[in-house]
Amino acid sequence: MNRMPFGVVGAERALEIASRRLTGEYAEVRAAFDPDEKKLRALEPELEARGICCFRDFMKFAGCGIGAMIISGGELDRAQYAIKALRRGVHVLSEPPMALTLDDVSRIERASRESGKYYALAVYSCHRREVLLAKELFRRGDIGRLVYAEGSSFVRFSDRAAGIPSTFNCAGSVGQALITCGQRAVRVSGFESRSSSASLGVELLELSNGALCRAVNGSLLSPRERGLRLIGESGSLEIIGGGVLLTDGTGKTRRNVLSRPEGFLLDGMCRGGSFEESSAIAGFAAKLLGDSAAAARCIDVYRAADISLPGMIAHRSIIDGGRPLPVPDLRSDEGRDACRGDRFGFAVADEKYRLPVSLKN
């Protein structure tokens, strides 16, 4: 099989992906870029020993012959790299956050649409075996029409990205719920804890089918934790301890009803290490090579916006006292217009949106 040449933004992440073979049999890491020259210089010998060329100039990196890139590393503003890469003719897989403003989300969508290049978001919690299993059970109608969903995602406080409000880290919590049920949020209200020892945000979502969803996310002193629960008109699904519990309309509960979801394994995936990381990365590469099963698993630019926008808008809702705010749909011109030019972010304060002191740092 001809492997697609990949580049990685983030020298440490490039080395990790290459050494753990997270691209599987579909791609190989050929180039790395890092804006931190000190870090790149320290890792350059080991990267080059693996046949990975190192770049200090992003545009030279994007034009070095790679077919796709993974945007990771310590840089939070990944949107600018994604937009430049798409316009340079390179497919993009970005780790969260997708962007820091609504305008950047709209610019990513436009760059992908106009260039014809594929943009995907690597939300690893959405590739967990239990989430894929819950998605399969829900899609076959085992709990009926969705009434309520909730997702949660916590990381250790020490892992928190410095300065980012909790709701900007909602890809794990919101993503699990929306990917499983196939809906999108149309309105969101946000609330945030003011604890000095934690970063905790809650988003209340009204979904496109009228169901309600609660997403809880942030950084706590407790270990990493991720949860998912869906309640339908005729049953419920819940992920507990690495398994899926299905309760039908009679109240009978069954565990792991399916041994594995349909299309569960991709032939060329990484055989060891993290399944969810390899599912996202190898699946993205396989999609670019024409694998329809992998394509169904990728989170494209529109689903990426569905997952990312609620957290960004919830932050605005928090500042406005929890007022419900609409969530634009970038599939429509109206939704694109609503995002275009909106540069409000967590580092912005004006007369209407004056940031509390706890959110400025």
N, C-alpha and C positions, 0 to 999 in steps of 0.2 A: 504494500500500500504506500502511495506517495503521501508523505506527511506534509501538512501545511506549515510553512514557517511562521512562527509567532514571535512577537516582541512583548516585553513586559516593562511597564513603568513601575519602578521600584526594584532596586538591585537585590535586596534581601528576598523579596517575593519571587524574583526571577530565579534565584538560586534554589529556593524552596520548591517551586513548581518543577524545575528541571530535575532536581535530585530525587523528588518523590514521584516523578513521572505522572503528574496529575493530568497531563494532556492525553494520556493513554497512547493508543496506536495511531491516533488521528493527526497529531501535530507534534512539533518539537520546538523548543525555545531556541531561537537563533540570535536574538538581540535583546539588550537591556538598556534602559535609560533611567537616570536618577538625577534630579536637580541638586541633590546633595553630593557635591564633588568629593568630599571627604569620605563619605560612605562608599561611593562608587570606586574610588581609588583603593580602598581597603579590600573590597571584594573582587576587584578586577582580575587578579591572577587566577582565582578559583573559577570565576565565570569563563574566562578565556580558555582555561584548561578543559572546560566542558564544550568548547566550540561556540561560546556565546560572545558576540561582539558587543563592546560597551560604548555608549554614546553619551556625550554631555550636551549635545544640541538636539532638541526634540524633533525639529523638522528633518534633520539628517537621519535621525532614528526612524521616523515615520516613512522616509523615502528610501530605506536601505534594502527594499525587496521583500519585506514581510507582508503576509496576506492579512494578518489580523494582529491585534494587540490586546493585552490584558492590562487594565489600568488599576493599579493598587498603590502600595507604598504609603508613605506618611502624608502625602499631599491630600488635603481635604477637598480642595476645589478641583475635582476630577473632570468637571464639565468642559473646561477649556481644552484639556488634552483630547477629550472625546470629539469635540467639534472639529478641531484641527485635523485629527486622524481621519474622520469620516470624509472631510472635504479633500483630503489627500488620497482618498481611495482605499482606505484600510478599514476593515471590519473591526468593531470594538466590543469587548466584554469588560464591563466596569464593575468593580466591587463597590458596594454602597459607601458613602451616600452618592446618589445619582447626580445631584446638584445642590447648590445652596440657595438658589433663587428660582422663582417661577419662570423668569425670563430665560435662564439657562436651560431649564427643562424644555421650553419651547424651541430654543435654538438647537438643542440636540435632536429633537424630533424633525425639525426642518432640515438639518444637515443630513440626517439619515434618509429622509424622503427624497431630497433633491439629488443626493449622490448615488442613491440606489444601494448603499452599503448598509450592512446589518448592525444594529446596536442591540445589545442584550445586557441585562443586569444580573450579576451573580449573587443572588440571595441564597446562601448555602442552606439556611434552615428550610427553605422550600424544596430542597432536594433530599431531605431526610427520608429514610425508608418508611417511617410511620406516616409522614405527611403524604407521600405518594400513595400509600395504601388507603389513607382516609379519603384522598381525592378520588380514587377509584371507586370506593364504596359509595361516596356521595353521588358521583356522576351516574352510577347505575340505578340510583333512586331508592337506596335502602332506608333513608330517613325522610323521604318526601320533600316537599317544598321547604326551603330554609326559612326559619323564623328568627333565629338568633345565632350569632357566632362570637367567639372570643379567642384572641391569640395573645400570647405573652412571650417576651424575650428579654432576659436579664443577663448582663455581663458583670464581671467583678469590677468594682469601682476603680481599681487601678488600671483597668483596660479601657476606661472611658476616653474617647477622643477629646482632648483638651478644648474647652470653650464651646462645645456643641450642646445646645439644649436637648433634653431627653427626647422630644418628639422627632428630632431630626434623625434619630437612630431607630426609626420605627419599621425599617424594612423587614426585620425578622418577625415582629408581631403582626403587623398589618399584612405582610406578604403571605404568611402561612394561611391566614383566614381567607384572603381574596383569591389566592391561587387554588385553594381547595374547593371553594364554592363557585368560582367563576364569575362573581359579581364585581362591581366597582362602587366606590363611595360617591355619593352625590352631595352630602353635607357632612361636616365634621365640627365637633366642639372639643376643645382641649383643656386639660387641667394638669397642674404640675405641683409636686411636693417642693416645699422650700427647705427641706432638711439639708444641713451642711455636710452630712455624712453619706448622702445618696443623691442620685439624679433619677427621679421617677416621674414619668408622664403617663397620662391616661387620655386616650382618644375615644370619643363616642361617635360612631359612624352610622349614618343612614345609607343603606345600600340601594342599588338600582332596582332591586325587586321589592323594596319596601321593608326588608328585614333590618334588624339592628345588629351592630357589631361593637364590641369593646376591645380595644387594643391597649395593653399595658406593657411598657418598655422602659428601660433605663439601666442604670449602673448601681448595684448594691454591694454590700460587703459579703453577701452570700455567694456560693458558687454559681457558675453559669446555669441558667434554667430556661427552658423553652416549652410552651404548652399550647394546646389547640383543643377547642371544643365547639361542636356544631349541634344545634337543636333544630330538628325539622318538625313538620306537622305529624309525622308518624314514627318518630324515633330520634336517636341522638348518637353522635360519634364523639369519642374523647380519647386523646393520646395520654396514656399513663404508663410511666416506667418503660418506655421503649416499645410499648404495644398499643394496639387500637382496640377500644371497647365499643361495640355496637349494641345499642339497646333498641329493640323494636317496639312496636305499638302495644304489645302485650306486657311490656316490662321485662321481658327476657333479655339477659345480657350475654353476649358472646364475645370472645377475645380473638383478635387476628383471624377474622372470618376468611380472608384470602391469605394464602401463604406468601404471596407477593403480587404486586400490581401487574397488569398486563404491560408488556414491553419494559419490564423492570430492569433488565440488564442490557447494556450496550456492549456489543462484542469486543470493541477495541478499548474499553475503559481500563483504567488503572486497576490492577488486581489486588493491590494492597493499599494501606493508608486510609485516608478519609474517603468514604463512599460519596458523601454529599459534595465535597469539593471536586472530585473527579467527575461526578455526574454533571455538575455545572460546566466545568472547563472542557472535558472531553466531549460532553454533549453539544456544547457550542461549536467546537471544531467539526464534529460529525454533521451538525446541521449545515455548516458551510459547504461540506462535501456532499450534501444531498440526502442525508439520512432523515426520513420523514418522522421516525419515532423520536429521534433526538430533537427535531424541530418542535415537536409538540411539547417538549419539556422546557425549552428555552423561554425566558422571560423577555419578550421583545420590547421595543421602545415604548409602545402604548401601555402594556402591562407594567412596565417599569415606572411610567408616569402615574398609573393608577395606584401603585404601591407607595411611591415617594411623595406625591403631592399632599395626601392627607396629613402627614406629619409636619410638613412645612406650613400648611395652612392652620393646623392645630396650634402651632406656636403663636401665630397671629391671634387666634381665638383666645389663647391664654392671656395675652396682653390686653385683649378687649373684654376680659372678665368672663370668658367661657361662652361668648356668643356664637351660635351656630353659623358657619360660613360655607358657601358653596364650593364644591371641588370641580374644577373645569375638566372637560373630556377633550384631550388633544386629538381625538379622531375627527373632530369637527372644526370648521373655521371659527365658530364662535368660541370654542374652548381655547384654540390657539391665540385668538385675539385677547382673551382674558388674561393669558399669561405673558404675552409679548410686552416687553418693556417694564415688567414688574420686577424691580431690583431689590425689593424689600427683603431683608435677611436678618439673621440674629445679631449682626454687628451694626445694624442701622437703627437710628433713633431719630424721630422727627416729632412734630407737635401732636400728630394723631397716634403714633405708635412709639411711646416713650418707654424704653426698656427698663424694667426693674433692675436694681443694682445686681441682684443675684444672677441675671442673665447676661450681664455685660462682660464678664470675665471668662 
